[in-house]
Amino acid sequence: MASSKISQLQLLQQNLQGILQQKQLLETDLIEVESSLLQVASSPEAYRIIGKVMVLVPKDILLAELDEKKQTLLLRIASFTKQENKVKDNLEVLQQEVLDEMKVTHE
C-alpha cells in the first residue's frame, strides 16, 4: 500500500514541477509584454516585425493587442497557480498518509 502511495507522490511531484516550469515561462512572457507596453506607450511610432521586415502600425492597435495578450497571460498564470495549489495540497495529504503508514509499520 505504501509503495503505491510513494509512486503517487512521485507523480504529483513531477506534475508540480511541470506546472511550475510552465508558469515560469508564462511569467517571463508577461514581463516581456509589460516591457513592450511601456516601450510602445512612450515612443512616437510603433513597429511590428513581420518576417525580416519592420512595418509601421497604428500605436493604439499595437497597444490593444499587447494588452489583450497581457490579460490572457494573467488568466493563464492564475490558472496554473490554482493547479499548483491543488497539487501542493494533494502532496501534503499524501505525504502525511505515507508518514503515518511508515510509523505504524515501524511500531
Secondary structure, DSSP 8 states (H G I E B T S, - for coil): -HHHHHHHHHHHHHHHHHHHHHHHHHHHHHHHHHHHHHHHHHSSSEEEEETTEEEEE-HHHHHHHHHHHHHHHHHHHHHHHHHHHHHHHHHHHHHHHHHHHHHHHH-
